[in-house]
Amino acid sequence: MTTVCSGGCMAGRLGAAALSLLILAASSAAALAETPAAYMQRVANQLIAAQRSGSESDYATVLRSHADVPSIAITALGSYAQNLEKSDRPAYYAGMINFISRYAGKEGPKYPVAKAIMVGQTQETANGTYVDSRVTLKSGETYDVRWRIVRRGSAYKVRDAEIIGFEMTTFLNTLFQNYISENGGNPRTLVIALNR
């Protein structure tokens, strides 16, 4: 039997919808209230969990959730970006995530992390906010990582990481652009290679 919603029922549904929107708005406000350092601590904890699991898919989940994928990916192409068809971008982004996840899954076990602690952050500028961290390996060795965090809508995203003066994006830029250059100058060759 179908029940027709009366005025009171409709008011109840609208009230529930309004409550849902209020909860979503509060969640967005809470995300904005999170400091870049607190956000980056959460991301670091997820990366450490991915490393401990050894799962490439866990790394990929963290990257999809927290990396500023479009900006990182397009910048990595350098001048070749103008030759990448817009229709190839989703496959390129997915391939880049897969590549980084495979690399992390292979190299991660060589450097098991015990903990990562955020130790400071800069003021936010047009380029984002830098968050400094101290990473301790299970061997007891420590090193510093500087993360660049940018705002994307109501959330933060990780734009870059610098370890001992070496930037992650510089590594990708060189690797991807050299591959394209050595394979005919067409970025589609990179997209195909990343998705193998």
Backbone as ProteinMPNN parsed JSONL, in Angstrom:
{"seq_chain_A": "MTTVCSGGCMAGRLGAAALSLLILAASSAAALAETPAAYMQRVANQLIAAQRSGSESDYATVLRSHADVPSIAITALGSYAQNLEKSDRPAYYAGMINFISRYAGKEGPKYPVAKAIMVGQTQETANGTYVDSRVTLKSGETYDVRWRIVRRGSAYKVRDAEIIGFEMTTFLNTLFQNYISENGGNPRTLVIALNR", "coords_chain_A": {"N_chain_A": [[0.841, -1.178, 0.0], [0.624, 2.185, -0.886], [1.669, 5.105, 0.708], [0.589, 8.381, 0.987], [2.323, 11.358, 1.413], [1.565, 13.609, 3.887], [1.078, 17.091, 4.866], [2.395, 17.341, 7.391], [4.114, 15.171, 7.3], [5.718, 15.878, 5.133], [6.923, 18.172, 6.148], [8.431, 16.979, 8.129], [10.243, 15.486, 6.547], [11.544, 17.538, 5.19], [12.67, 18.79, 7.369], [14.451, 16.782, 8.196], [16.109, 16.719, 5.959], [17.172, 19.283, 6.091], [18.543, 19.063, 8.492], [20.455, 17.172, 7.755], [21.908, 18.68, 5.871], [22.886, 20.646, 7.574], [24.562, 19.12, 9.204], [26.436, 18.314, 7.282], [27.457, 20.846, 6.617], [28.571, 21.546, 9.053], [30.547, 19.593, 9.199], [32.176, 20.381, 7.063], [32.958, 22.866, 8.026], [34.38, 22.029, 10.231], [36.468, 20.715, 8.952], [37.738, 22.886, 7.749], [38.484, 24.168, 10.043], [40.508, 22.625, 10.95], [43.947, 22.644, 11.446], [46.719, 23.13, 9.134], [48.924, 21.602, 10.038], [47.712, 19.695, 11.729], [46.078, 18.419, 9.879], [48.086, 17.364, 8.189], [49.326, 15.633, 9.953], [47.376, 13.709, 10.241], [47.32, 12.712, 7.603], [49.953, 11.717, 7.435], [49.824, 9.67, 9.347], [48.073, 7.955, 8.026], [49.617, 7.302, 5.802], [51.721, 5.925, 7.047], [50.293, 3.743, 8.03], [49.579, 2.595, 5.584], [52.103, 1.884, 4.674], [52.806, -0.036, 6.581], [50.916, -1.987, 6.035], [51.724, -2.731, 3.56], [50.387, -2.648, 1.215], [49.714, -1.766, -2.089], [47.29, -0.745, -2.917], [46.371, 0.489, -0.605], [48.177, 2.605, -0.368], [47.432, 3.931, -2.731], [44.83, 4.696, -2.103], [45.284, 6.621, -0.083], [46.701, 8.522, -1.582], [44.765, 9.246, -3.562], [42.917, 10.414, -1.88], [44.291, 12.541, -0.625], [46.372, 13.782, -2.127], [47.217, 16.499, -4.281], [46.317, 15.84, -6.962], [45.605, 16.622, -9.793], [47.08, 19.071, -10.147], [49.735, 18.298, -9.505], [50.157, 16.311, -11.43], [49.778, 17.6, -13.961], [51.724, 19.623, -13.844], [53.977, 17.989, -13.789], [54.276, 17.262, -16.416], [55.376, 19.404, -17.706], [56.203, 21.381, -20.526], [54.976, 19.606, -22.195], [52.398, 19.284, -21.379], [50.501, 20.793, -22.738], [50.011, 19.259, -24.945], [48.616, 17.074, -24.135], [45.659, 15.407, -24.447], [42.465, 16.41, -23.219], [40.694, 14.365, -22.765], [42.389, 12.295, -22.122], [43.273, 12.828, -19.608], [41.996, 11.758, -17.152], [42.861, 9.024, -17.242], [45.595, 9.428, -17.204], [45.957, 10.667, -14.663], [45.109, 8.542, -13.004], [47.025, 6.646, -13.73], [49.373, 7.893, -12.824], [48.937, 7.864, -10.048], [48.899, 5.086, -9.672], [51.545, 4.477, -10.435], [53.097, 5.851, -8.468], [52.135, 4.547, -6.193], [52.925, 1.883, -6.665], [55.693, 2.255, -6.643], [56.066, 3.195, -4.007], [55.114, 0.954, -2.618], [57.071, -0.896, -3.273], [59.525, 0.302, -2.443], [59.016, 1.18, 0.162], [59.195, -0.867, 2.272], [61.938, -0.94, 2.691], [62.575, 1.181, 4.254], [61.325, 1.276, 6.992], [58.956, 3.083, 8.802], [58.725, 4.349, 12.054], [57.461, 6.468, 13.354], [55.915, 9.66, 12.653], [56.083, 13.032, 13.244], [54.52, 16.133, 13.342], [56.116, 19.225, 13.421], [55.896, 21.933, 13.096], [54.484, 24.802, 11.355], [54.164, 27.07, 8.587], [52.946, 30.435, 7.956], [49.984, 30.745, 5.998], [50.175, 31.301, 2.508], [49.766, 32.504, -0.888], [50.938, 30.406, -2.199], [50.44, 28.293, -0.569], [50.739, 26.396, 2.483], [53.519, 25.529, 4.461], [54.406, 22.598, 6.092], [56.327, 21.309, 8.615], [57.979, 18.287, 9.432], [59.173, 15.605, 11.524], [60.538, 12.589, 10.866], [60.826, 9.347, 12.102], [62.617, 6.469, 11.683], [62.301, 2.879, 12.103], [64.78, 1.965, 12.664], [65.834, 3.922, 14.192], [67.0, 6.068, 13.021], [66.571, 9.459, 11.96], [64.853, 11.913, 9.972], [64.046, 14.994, 8.304], [61.011, 16.175, 6.886], [59.489, 18.379, 4.68], [56.343, 19.468, 3.992], [54.167, 20.679, 1.465], [51.141, 22.212, 1.637], [48.013, 22.845, 0.167], [44.998, 24.767, -0.279], [41.994, 23.393, -1.402], [39.02, 24.063, -2.342], [36.938, 23.302, 0.29], [38.802, 21.863, 1.603], [42.115, 20.607, 2.465], [44.971, 19.818, 0.468], [47.802, 17.795, -0.372], [50.532, 19.141, -1.885], [53.271, 18.934, -2.383], [56.356, 17.38, -1.324], [59.323, 17.705, 0.489], [62.385, 16.23, 0.958], [65.363, 16.139, 2.558], [66.257, 18.287, 0.969], [65.336, 17.476, -1.499], [62.803, 17.489, -3.806], [59.646, 15.947, -4.239], [58.035, 16.502, -6.49], [59.882, 17.466, -8.345], [61.328, 15.17, -8.918], [59.302, 13.633, -10.225], [58.73, 15.364, -12.382], [61.156, 15.363, -13.868], [61.46, 12.607, -14.427], [59.038, 11.947, -15.842], [59.001, 13.822, -17.992], [61.418, 13.21, -19.283], [60.854, 10.6, -20.103], [58.774, 11.034, -21.961], [60.131, 12.616, -23.843], [62.05, 10.788, -24.769], [60.442, 9.022, -26.072], [59.204, 9.838, -28.476], [57.948, 12.297, -27.971], [55.242, 12.543, -27.419], [52.789, 12.897, -24.993], [50.913, 10.932, -24.577], [52.158, 8.478, -24.761], [53.358, 8.23, -22.306], [51.087, 8.08, -20.658], [50.046, 5.614, -21.44], [52.169, 3.916, -20.668], [52.185, 4.317, -17.864], [49.84, 3.107, -17.138], [50.123, 0.408, -17.508]], "CA_chain_A": [[0.0, 0.0, 0.0], [1.4, 3.412, -0.982], [1.223, 6.155, 1.616], [0.809, 9.73, 0.491], [2.895, 12.184, 2.471], [0.756, 14.789, 4.196], [1.858, 18.285, 5.205], [3.267, 17.067, 8.532], [5.153, 14.246, 6.841], [6.626, 16.666, 4.284], [7.701, 19.034, 7.039], [9.41, 16.104, 8.771], [11.288, 15.169, 5.571], [12.328, 18.761, 4.975], [13.474, 18.977, 8.583], [15.547, 15.807, 8.151], [17.036, 17.172, 4.916], [17.87, 20.462, 6.612], [19.473, 18.564, 9.499], [21.566, 16.561, 7.015], [22.723, 19.772, 5.324], [23.555, 21.286, 8.704], [25.656, 18.225, 9.601], [27.464, 18.452, 6.243], [28.09, 22.16, 6.764], [29.416, 21.488, 10.254], [31.716, 18.788, 8.846], [33.043, 21.229, 6.241], [33.541, 23.883, 8.903], [35.389, 21.349, 11.056], [37.632, 20.477, 8.094], [38.425, 24.162, 7.609], [39.043, 24.537, 11.339], [41.702, 21.809, 11.154], [45.163, 23.343, 11.017], [47.512, 22.346, 8.177], [49.747, 20.624, 10.754], [46.834, 18.609, 12.176], [45.723, 17.696, 8.653], [49.233, 16.609, 7.715], [49.544, 14.534, 10.901], [46.39, 12.682, 9.869], [47.801, 12.105, 6.359], [51.157, 10.943, 7.757], [49.385, 8.448, 10.024], [47.505, 7.077, 7.004], [50.735, 6.808, 4.997], [52.425, 4.924, 7.851], [49.436, 2.551, 8.029], [49.716, 1.986, 4.255], [53.415, 1.248, 4.624], [52.769, -1.243, 7.413], [50.111, -3.012, 5.361], [52.45, -3.144, 2.366], [49.425, -2.722, 0.122], [49.717, -0.678, -3.065], [45.958, -0.137, -2.945], [46.271, 1.399, 0.545], [48.883, 3.819, -0.774], [46.616, 4.603, -3.747], [43.699, 5.329, -1.41], [45.787, 7.839, 0.566], [47.017, 9.486, -2.644], [43.521, 9.77, -4.142], [42.234, 11.236, -0.875], [45.016, 13.682, -0.086], [47.316, 14.446, -3.036], [46.672, 17.485, -5.22], [46.649, 15.057, -8.157], [45.653, 17.335, -11.076], [48.188, 20.04, -10.194], [50.996, 17.573, -9.541], [50.256, 15.59, -12.692], [49.948, 18.517, -15.097], [53.043, 20.247, -13.692], [55.0, 16.995, -14.108], [54.428, 17.169, -17.873], [56.089, 20.573, -18.237], [55.652, 21.919, -21.773], [54.195, 18.569, -22.874], [51.021, 19.325, -20.882], [49.611, 21.366, -23.759], [49.735, 18.239, -25.955], [47.825, 15.99, -23.551], [44.22, 15.581, -24.677], [41.68, 16.433, -21.975], [40.079, 13.046, -22.595], [43.409, 11.393, -21.573], [43.666, 13.224, -18.255], [41.637, 10.802, -16.081], [43.749, 7.853, -17.301], [46.919, 9.891, -16.779], [45.931, 10.832, -13.206], [45.054, 7.206, -12.407], [48.323, 6.023, -13.962], [50.356, 8.508, -11.934], [48.683, 7.317, -8.711], [49.362, 3.689, -9.69], [52.999, 4.483, -10.482], [53.612, 6.24, -7.15], [51.757, 3.483, -5.249], [53.815, 0.736, -6.901], [57.027, 2.65, -6.181], [56.03, 3.22, -2.538], [54.971, -0.418, -2.157], [58.353, -1.581, -3.465], [60.602, 0.936, -1.686], [58.626, 1.405, 1.549], [59.73, -1.82, 3.255], [63.373, -0.703, 2.934], [62.695, 2.294, 5.206], [60.136, 1.212, 7.846], [58.762, 4.273, 9.635], [58.163, 4.137, 13.39], [56.517, 7.563, 13.622], [56.12, 10.959, 12.012], [55.509, 14.063, 14.11], [54.552, 17.477, 12.773], [56.81, 20.071, 14.394], [55.628, 23.34, 12.874], [53.906, 25.189, 10.076], [54.319, 28.479, 8.248], [51.704, 31.139, 7.652], [49.466, 30.437, 4.669], [50.36, 32.29, 1.45], [49.153, 32.076, -2.146], [51.557, 29.126, -2.563], [50.031, 27.282, 0.386], [51.351, 26.373, 3.817], [54.539, 24.501, 4.629], [54.334, 21.906, 7.378], [57.578, 20.596, 8.868], [57.808, 17.076, 10.228], [60.337, 14.788, 11.853], [60.21, 11.181, 10.648], [61.742, 8.428, 12.777], [62.566, 5.104, 11.173], [62.394, 1.863, 13.145], [66.213, 1.831, 12.975], [66.201, 5.036, 15.061], [67.429, 7.193, 12.179], [65.531, 10.467, 11.761], [65.052, 12.901, 8.925], [62.994, 15.998, 8.241], [60.235, 16.298, 5.653], [58.679, 19.595, 4.598], [55.178, 19.249, 3.139], [53.442, 21.879, 1.029], [49.705, 21.967, 1.689], [47.233, 23.901, -0.483], [43.548, 24.664, -0.103], [41.189, 23.039, -2.562], [37.649, 24.151, -1.847], [36.842, 23.304, 1.753], [39.752, 20.879, 2.133], [43.526, 20.748, 2.144], [45.585, 18.757, -0.337], [49.26, 17.806, -0.335], [51.038, 19.545, -3.206], [54.66, 18.525, -2.572], [57.118, 16.981, -0.134], [60.765, 17.899, 0.321], [63.167, 15.398, 1.882], [66.797, 16.417, 2.422], [66.436, 19.191, -0.164], [64.892, 16.821, -2.722], [61.352, 17.609, -3.915], [58.951, 14.868, -4.925], [57.563, 16.929, -7.81], [61.038, 17.57, -9.241], [61.578, 13.798, -9.34], [58.29, 13.272, -11.22], [58.912, 16.207, -13.569], [62.301, 14.861, -14.631], [61.175, 11.252, -14.881], [57.969, 11.933, -16.84], [59.387, 14.564, -19.19], [62.443, 12.431, -19.984], [60.195, 9.471, -20.759], [58.072, 11.547, -23.138], [61.151, 13.044, -24.802], [62.706, 9.604, -25.329], [59.45, 8.185, -26.743], [58.51, 10.526, -29.551], [57.418, 13.615, -27.62], [53.793, 12.53, -27.234], [52.499, 12.508, -23.607], [50.066, 9.731, -24.537], [53.025, 7.32, -24.525], [53.511, 8.143, -20.842], [49.808, 7.612, -20.115], [49.979, 4.169, -21.706], [53.18, 3.256, -19.839], [51.789, 4.38, -16.456], [48.671, 2.27, -16.906], [50.412, -1.013, -17.781]], "C_chain_A": [[0.883, 1.238, 0.0], [0.804, 4.453, -0.062], [1.564, 7.5, 1.021], [1.288, 10.576, 1.661], [2.029, 13.415, 2.675], [1.667, 15.956, 4.546], [2.828, 18.052, 6.351], [4.417, 16.16, 8.146], [6.191, 14.999, 6.008], [7.493, 17.575, 5.141], [8.782, 18.217, 7.742], [10.558, 15.77, 7.832], [12.178, 16.38, 5.303], [13.221, 19.041, 6.177], [14.666, 18.033, 8.612], [16.587, 16.223, 7.114], [17.839, 18.369, 5.409], [18.906, 20.04, 7.661], [20.692, 17.931, 8.833], [22.494, 17.625, 6.451], [23.506, 20.478, 6.424], [24.744, 20.441, 9.164], [26.787, 18.312, 8.581], [28.207, 19.78, 6.367], [29.014, 22.174, 7.977], [30.672, 20.678, 9.981], [32.696, 19.597, 8.021], [33.719, 22.286, 7.09], [34.623, 23.257, 9.781], [36.646, 21.095, 10.231], [38.433, 21.764, 7.918], [39.076, 24.585, 8.919], [40.315, 23.75, 11.643], [42.92, 22.579, 10.645], [45.892, 22.506, 9.967], [48.364, 21.284, 8.869], [48.909, 19.437, 11.221], [46.399, 17.757, 10.981], [46.883, 16.804, 8.215], [49.577, 15.473, 8.659], [48.61, 13.377, 10.561], [46.841, 11.948, 8.601], [49.018, 11.223, 6.622], [50.787, 9.63, 8.433], [48.81, 7.447, 9.017], [48.608, 6.503, 6.105], [51.52, 5.723, 5.745], [51.61, 3.628, 7.89], [49.523, 1.835, 6.682], [51.056, 1.275, 4.142], [53.413, -0.053, 5.418], [51.959, -2.356, 6.763], [50.851, -3.564, 4.147], [51.583, -3.18, 1.118], [49.512, -1.503, -0.796], [48.361, 0.007, -3.1], [45.741, 0.793, -1.756], [46.999, 2.708, 0.254], [48.022, 4.627, -1.762], [45.428, 5.325, -3.11], [44.131, 6.631, -0.743], [46.079, 8.906, -0.482], [45.754, 10.093, -3.239], [42.824, 10.72, -3.171], [42.952, 12.544, -0.582], [45.983, 14.394, -1.036], [46.577, 15.418, -3.951], [46.963, 16.958, -6.638], [46.663, 15.879, -9.448], [46.825, 18.311, -11.191], [49.539, 19.35, -10.298], [51.204, 16.943, -10.92], [50.513, 16.523, -13.875], [51.306, 19.202, -15.025], [54.153, 19.279, -14.096], [55.244, 16.868, -15.609], [55.223, 18.322, -18.467], [55.417, 21.067, -19.508], [54.833, 20.884, -22.549], [52.726, 18.586, -22.447], [50.051, 19.837, -21.936], [49.238, 20.35, -24.837], [48.937, 17.053, -25.419], [46.343, 16.295, -23.756], [43.476, 15.557, -23.35], [41.047, 15.075, -21.704], [41.069, 12.026, -22.019], [43.758, 11.705, -20.119], [43.242, 12.238, -17.174], [42.544, 9.561, -16.064], [45.161, 8.229, -16.851], [46.978, 10.034, -15.261], [45.944, 9.468, -12.512], [46.403, 6.498, -12.558], [49.402, 6.58, -13.055], [50.189, 7.965, -10.512], [49.182, 5.87, -8.638], [50.881, 3.613, -9.66], [53.585, 4.794, -9.101], [53.323, 5.145, -6.119], [52.648, 2.263, -5.409], [55.219, 1.037, -6.374], [57.091, 2.616, -4.655], [55.922, 1.807, -1.975], [56.275, -1.199, -2.252], [59.44, -1.033, -2.54], [60.295, 1.084, -0.197], [59.215, 0.444, 2.556], [61.214, -1.62, 3.571], [63.589, 0.355, 4.015], [61.488, 2.303, 6.145], [60.074, 2.385, 8.836], [58.136, 3.873, 10.97], [57.118, 5.208, 13.7], [56.897, 8.791, 12.816], [55.378, 11.989, 12.852], [55.632, 15.414, 13.407], [55.132, 18.42, 13.827], [56.584, 21.562, 14.176], [55.001, 23.587, 11.521], [54.126, 26.679, 9.859], [52.946, 29.125, 8.124], [51.27, 30.776, 6.24], [49.713, 31.61, 3.715], [49.63, 31.79, 0.208], [49.717, 30.733, -2.608], [51.174, 27.994, -1.627], [50.705, 27.462, 1.729], [52.379, 25.259, 3.845], [54.416, 23.927, 6.029], [55.61, 21.082, 7.521], [57.318, 19.393, 9.771], [59.146, 16.397, 10.476], [59.891, 13.34, 11.752], [61.275, 10.33, 11.327], [61.534, 7.036, 12.203], [62.673, 4.12, 12.331], [63.844, 1.623, 13.546], [66.678, 2.894, 13.968], [66.685, 6.245, 14.29], [66.266, 8.156, 11.98], [65.877, 11.348, 10.567], [63.85, 13.829, 8.895], [62.321, 15.978, 6.872], [59.444, 17.586, 5.748], [57.595, 19.359, 3.56], [54.601, 20.586, 2.708], [51.977, 21.513, 0.878], [48.996, 23.143, 1.018], [45.753, 23.683, -0.191], [42.917, 24.324, -1.446], [39.753, 22.983, -2.08], [37.656, 24.218, -0.334], [37.838, 22.338, 2.397], [41.182, 21.287, 1.82], [43.94, 19.59, 1.248], [47.096, 18.909, -0.232], [49.759, 18.08, -1.745], [52.464, 19.065, -3.454], [55.246, 18.083, -1.238], [58.59, 17.134, -0.459], [61.497, 17.122, 1.402], [64.638, 15.64, 1.583], [67.061, 17.256, 1.166], [65.961, 18.638, -1.498], [63.375, 16.857, -2.777], [60.755, 16.478, -4.731], [58.553, 15.284, -6.34], [58.713, 17.074, -8.805], [61.392, 16.193, -9.789], [60.595, 13.391, -10.435], [58.472, 14.059, -12.512], [60.018, 15.646, -14.463], [61.991, 13.502, -15.24], [60.155, 11.244, -16.022], [58.383, 12.651, -18.121], [60.482, 13.851, -19.981], [61.818, 11.26, -20.728], [59.502, 9.934, -22.043], [59.065, 11.926, -24.23], [61.79, 11.852, -25.514], [61.757, 8.699, -26.106], [58.569, 8.987, -27.698], [57.857, 11.85, -29.222], [55.918, 13.679, -27.418], [53.472, 12.066, -25.813], [51.615, 11.272, -23.502], [50.906, 8.474, -24.309], [53.255, 7.114, -23.031], [52.237, 7.598, -20.208], [49.695, 6.104, -20.276], [50.944, 3.417, -20.789], [52.757, 3.229, -18.364], [50.636, 3.437, -16.133], [48.881, 0.805, -17.256], [50.323, -1.823, -16.509]], "O_chain_A": [[1.806, 1.331, 0.81], [-0.408, 4.665, -0.046], [2.697, 7.734, 0.599], [0.73, 10.518, 2.757], [1.791, 14.176, 1.738], [2.89, 15.821, 4.525], [3.967, 18.514, 6.296], [5.548, 16.342, 8.596], [7.394, 14.784, 6.159], [8.686, 17.724, 4.873], [9.903, 18.688, 7.932], [11.717, 15.765, 8.248], [13.4, 16.263, 5.204], [14.367, 19.468, 6.034], [15.764, 18.425, 9.005], [17.79, 16.101, 7.345], [19.044, 18.457, 5.171], [20.007, 20.589, 7.712], [21.822, 18.123, 9.281], [23.716, 17.5, 6.536], [24.658, 20.862, 6.224], [25.807, 20.978, 9.477], [27.958, 18.377, 8.955], [29.43, 19.833, 6.238], [30.104, 22.744, 7.932], [31.749, 21.023, 10.469], [33.905, 19.523, 8.239], [34.901, 22.577, 6.91], [35.654, 23.876, 10.044], [37.76, 21.237, 10.735], [39.663, 21.739, 7.936], [40.094, 25.277, 8.917], [41.11, 24.154, 12.491], [42.907, 23.103, 9.531], [45.703, 21.29, 9.915], [48.514, 20.18, 8.345], [49.351, 18.293, 11.12], [46.359, 16.53, 11.064], [46.687, 15.628, 7.908], [50.076, 14.439, 8.212], [49.009, 12.213, 10.591], [46.758, 10.722, 8.524], [49.11, 10.113, 6.098], [51.371, 8.589, 8.129], [49.029, 6.242, 9.138], [48.533, 5.344, 5.695], [51.932, 4.727, 5.151], [52.174, 2.539, 7.794], [49.54, 0.605, 6.637], [51.136, 0.183, 3.579], [53.961, -1.058, 4.966], [52.277, -3.535, 6.923], [50.641, -4.71, 3.749], [52.005, -3.688, 0.08], [49.399, -0.362, -0.347], [48.29, 1.221, -3.293], [45.013, 1.779, -1.869], [46.508, 3.787, 0.585], [47.902, 5.846, -1.641], [45.065, 6.426, -3.525], [43.424, 7.635, -0.827], [45.738, 10.073, -0.287], [45.669, 11.309, -3.407], [42.216, 11.707, -3.585], [42.303, 13.556, -0.317], [46.376, 15.526, -0.755], [45.437, 15.168, -4.342], [47.737, 17.545, -7.395], [47.668, 15.839, -10.157], [47.486, 18.364, -12.228], [50.393, 19.762, -11.083], [52.286, 17.032, -11.499], [51.384, 16.248, -14.701], [51.974, 19.346, -16.049], [55.155, 19.693, -14.679], [56.31, 16.414, -16.027], [55.693, 18.235, -19.602], [54.191, 21.163, -19.563], [54.082, 21.241, -23.456], [51.893, 17.957, -23.099], [48.914, 19.373, -22.021], [48.265, 20.547, -25.565], [48.617, 16.13, -26.168], [45.84, 17.319, -23.292], [43.813, 14.778, -22.459], [40.882, 14.68, -20.55], [40.648, 11.001, -21.483], [44.461, 10.931, -19.47], [44.071, 11.899, -16.33], [42.947, 9.103, -14.995], [45.839, 7.439, -16.195], [47.934, 9.579, -14.633], [46.69, 9.257, -11.555], [46.869, 5.833, -11.633], [50.253, 5.836, -12.567], [51.174, 7.643, -9.847], [49.813, 5.477, -7.656], [51.449, 2.786, -8.947], [54.467, 4.081, -8.623], [54.165, 4.85, -5.271], [53.081, 1.671, -4.421], [55.852, 0.191, -5.743], [58.038, 2.083, -4.076], [56.561, 1.489, -0.971], [56.555, -2.058, -1.416], [60.186, -1.798, -1.929], [61.213, 1.111, 0.622], [59.695, 0.879, 3.603], [61.694, -2.081, 4.607], [64.658, 0.418, 4.622], [60.696, 3.245, 6.105], [61.011, 2.635, 9.594], [57.142, 3.149, 11.009], [56.046, 4.918, 14.229], [58.031, 8.943, 12.363], [54.19, 11.834, 13.135], [56.707, 15.789, 12.939], [54.699, 18.418, 14.979], [57.032, 22.376, 14.984], [54.982, 22.714, 10.654], [54.258, 27.448, 10.811], [51.919, 28.449, 8.18], [52.113, 30.526, 5.379], [49.487, 32.766, 4.071], [48.952, 30.764, 0.255], [49.045, 29.999, -3.333], [51.547, 26.846, -1.866], [51.181, 28.547, 2.064], [52.143, 24.172, 3.317], [54.333, 24.657, 7.016], [55.934, 20.262, 6.662], [56.552, 19.465, 10.732], [60.113, 16.591, 9.739], [58.981, 12.91, 12.461], [62.472, 10.557, 11.153], [60.429, 6.493, 12.231], [63.092, 4.495, 13.426], [64.112, 1.133, 14.643], [67.773, 2.795, 14.523], [66.773, 7.339, 14.847], [65.117, 7.735, 11.847], [67.044, 11.503, 10.206], [62.776, 13.495, 9.396], [62.971, 15.791, 5.843], [58.805, 17.86, 6.763], [57.885, 19.085, 2.395], [54.552, 21.526, 3.501], [51.615, 20.628, 0.102], [49.335, 24.3, 1.268], [45.316, 22.571, 0.102], [43.264, 24.894, -2.48], [39.318, 21.995, -1.489], [38.302, 25.084, 0.256], [37.736, 22.031, 3.585], [41.429, 22.188, 1.018], [43.332, 18.52, 1.271], [47.608, 20.01, -0.029], [49.446, 17.345, -2.681], [52.839, 18.812, -4.598], [54.702, 18.373, -0.172], [59.05, 16.747, -1.533], [61.27, 17.319, 2.595], [65.102, 15.375, 0.474], [67.977, 16.965, 0.398], [66.166, 19.274, -2.532], [62.716, 16.314, -1.89], [61.284, 16.098, -5.776], [58.716, 14.51, -7.283], [58.526, 16.826, -9.996], [61.717, 16.051, -10.967], [61.008, 12.86, -11.466], [58.382, 13.5, -13.604], [59.829, 15.477, -15.667], [62.229, 13.275, -16.426], [60.381, 10.609, -17.052], [58.143, 12.146, -19.218], [60.476, 13.881, -21.212], [62.207, 10.959, -21.856], [59.633, 9.296, -23.087], [58.867, 11.597, -25.399], [62.04, 11.903, -26.718], [62.189, 7.727, -26.726], [57.348, 8.83, -27.72], [57.266, 12.476, -30.101], [55.368, 14.769, -27.261], [53.84, 10.951, -25.445], [51.571, 10.631, -22.452], [50.42, 7.507, -23.724], [53.335, 5.984, -22.549], [52.299, 6.749, -19.319], [49.294, 5.403, -19.347], [50.578, 2.399, -20.202], [52.952, 2.22, -17.687], [50.475, 3.018, -14.987], [47.921, 0.036, -17.296], [50.533, -3.036, -16.533]]}, "name": "protein", "num_of_chains": 1, "seq": "MTTVCSGGCMAGRLGAAALSLLILAASSAAALAETPAAYMQRVANQLIAAQRSGSESDYATVLRSHADVPSIAITALGSYAQNLEKSDRPAYYAGMINFISRYAGKEGPKYPVAKAIMVGQTQETANGTYVDSRVTLKSGETYDVRWRIVRRGSAYKVRDAEIIGFEMTTFLNTLFQNYISENGGNPRTLVIALNR"}
